Amino acid sequence: MMQRISTDSVPPRQRIPLLHDFVGRHVVGLEFAPVEPEHFTFAIETNALADGVVVGKARYDPVRGARTRLAMRDGRDGFLLTIHDRAHEVDVPGQGTLRVEAGDIMMIDQSAPSCFRLESATLTAISLSRGELTRFVPDLERRPFRHVKRSEQSVALLGGYADLLHRLPPAKGEASALAARHILDLAALALGSRTAGDREASGPSVRAARLRLVKAFVLKHLTDPELSVDKVARAQGISPRYVHRLFEQEGITFSEFLRDARLELVHRQLRSGAAAELAIAAIAFDAGFSDLSHFNRAFRRRFGVTPSMVRASAMAQD
């Protein structure tokens, strides 16, 4: 379930109490002290998945925060993973002040006190239950505070998948449970566990999360006529062969997915009349097709009619 709050319509004196209440209920009990209280703004979105997994996105003005002993009376004992777009500092029990660079993962044990200092920042936050994460990462209790550098590929994968869930929240039920499992598997991978449970159990979740990110990248760059498996692989930090294998697990090739997505784009435009003033060839080229004959054949195979018939039908209905 997605929850959102921001300071857009909140008087300054009510902002910190609202922030404490929302974060305490939906993420973790923290106490905040803004650097400039009269100008402090924030915006937070959280999505509660299955198995106690919460994925959130937040933007803050400069602020200090702490998980105090008083706040710890709420009984939370899970873990909070954060990825910031700016460097910040965290005071970790027994380790002193730790500088966390932009893009790194910092895991905070909610059953212990800690404090942090943030400049203006946007961050991704993932709250995980202790029981679930400990089951997936057996040595978790020995190092309940962990710092993982952004150079680790698993960090980008976890952050990218969390951002994708933020943009495209899964429905309740099975979809939410599957997304939660993927998050737990990717968190376990980033935190140093070979798997979430065992290698065979973890593999499908990691591959599924990676495939969703690859598909999202393809759809975002769909109209790029130079889009290729090599370009996608470079952007995702994986090999072209691995991209091919990701699609093969769904019984489709990368080229087929790209072609069908472009055909769907053209079909939507012809049906909506959004590009009524453009020639069909121009619409096809704008969608990324470079061969008009190939486009026409593929379109007819896909939809059973020609592009001009789709346009004519849409115009007749209008």
C-alpha positions, 0 to 999 in steps of 0.5 A, spaced: 500 500 500 502 506 497 502 512 503 505 519 501 506 525 505 509 532 504 510 539 507 506 542 501 500 544 505 503 543 512 504 549 516 512 549 519 510 548 526 506 542 524 512 539 519 516 535 524 511 532 528 508 530 522 514 527 520 515 523 526 508 520 526 509 518 519 516 515 519 514 512 526 508 508 523 511 506 516 518 506 516 522 506 523 521 510 529 526 516 528 527 523 531 529 529 527 532 536 528 532 540 522 538 545 521 533 550 519 526 549 522 523 555 519 525 552 512 524 545 512 521 541 507 520 534 505 516 529 501 516 521 503 512 515 499 512 508 502 510 502 499 508 496 504 509 489 501 509 482 504 513 479 509 514 486 513 518 489 507 517 497 506 520 500 500 520 508 500 523 514 497 524 521 501 527 528 500 529 532 505 532 539 507 538 538 511 537 534 517 539 531 523 536 524 526 537 519 531 534 512 533 534 514 540 533 509 546 526 513 547 524 511 540 526 504 541 521 503 546 516 502 540 519 495 539 522 495 532 528 490 531 528 490 524 533 493 519 533 499 515 537 499 508 538 506 505 541 509 499 542 516 498 544 521 492 549 525 497 554 523 502 552 523 509 555 521 516 552 515 521 554 514 528 555 507 529 555 504 536 562 501 537 565 504 530 564 511 531 562 516 525 562 513 518 562 516 512 557 513 507 558 516 500 553 517 495 550 511 492 553 506 498 548 502 502 548 503 509 544 498 513 542 500 520 540 495 526 533 498 529 534 495 535 540 499 537 541 507 537 544 511 532 544 518 529 546 521 522 546 527 519 544 529 512 545 535 507 539 536 502 538 529 499 534 524 496 534 517 498 531 510 497 529 506 504 528 499 505 525 496 511 526 489 513 524 485 518 529 481 523 526 474 522 526 474 515 533 478 513 536 473 519 533 467 515 536 469 509 543 472 511 545 467 517 551 471 519 547 478 520 547 478 528 555 478 528 555 485 524 548 488 524 551 495 521 553 494 514 556 499 509 556 496 502 560 500 497 556 502 490 562 499 486 558 492 488 554 491 482 549 488 487 548 495 490 546 498 483 541 492 482 537 493 489 537 500 488 534 500 481 529 494 483 527 499 489 526 505 484 522 501 479 517 498 485 517 506 487 515 508 480 510 501 478 508 499 485 505 492 485 498 490 486 496 486 493 497 479 494 501 475 489 505 480 486 506 484 493 509 477 495 513 476 489 516 483 490 518 482 497 521 476 496 525 479 490 527 485 495 529 480 500 534 476 495 537 482 492 538 485 499 541 478 502 546 478 495 548 486 497 549 484 504 554 479 503 550 472 503 551 468 497 543 467 496 537 468 500 536 461 503 540 457 498 543 458 491 537 455 487 532 459 491 536 466 490 537 465 482 530 466 480 529 472 484 535 476 482 534 474 475 527 476 475 529 483 478 534 484 473 529 482 467 524 487 470 530 493 470 532 491 463 525 491 460 524 498 464 530 501 460 528 498 453 521 501 454 524 508 456 529 508 450 524 504 445 524 510 440 532 510 440 533 507 433 540 505 435 538 501 441 541 494 441 542 488 446 550 491 447 547 498 449 542 495 454 548 490 457 553 496 458 547 500 461 546 495 466 553 493 467 552 486 465 554 482 458 550 481 452 549 474 453 546 475 460 541 479 457 539 474 452 539 469 457 534 473 461 529 473 455 530 466 454 527 464 461 521 467 458 521 464 452 522 470 448 528 473 445 531 480 446 529 482 439 522 480 439 521 484 445 524 490 442 520 489 436 513 487 439 514 493 444 515 498 438 509 495 434 505 496 441 507 503 441 505 505 433 498 501 434 497 505 440 498 512 436 494 510 430 488 508 435 489 514 439 489 519 433 495 522 437 499 523 431 494 523 426 497 529 422 503 524 421 504 519 415 504 512 418 512 511 415 514 517 419 510 514 426 514 507 424 521 511 424 519 515 430 518 508 434 525 506 432 523 502 426 529 503 420 526 498 415 518 500 413 517 493 409 519 489 415 515 494 420 509 493 415 510 485 415 511 485 423 505 489 424 500 485 420 503 478 423 502 482 430 495 485 429 492 481 423 491 488 420 495 493 416 497 500 420 492 504 415 486 499 417 487 501 424 488 508 423 482 508 418 478 504 424 480 509 429 478 515 424 471 512 423 470 511 430 471 518 432 
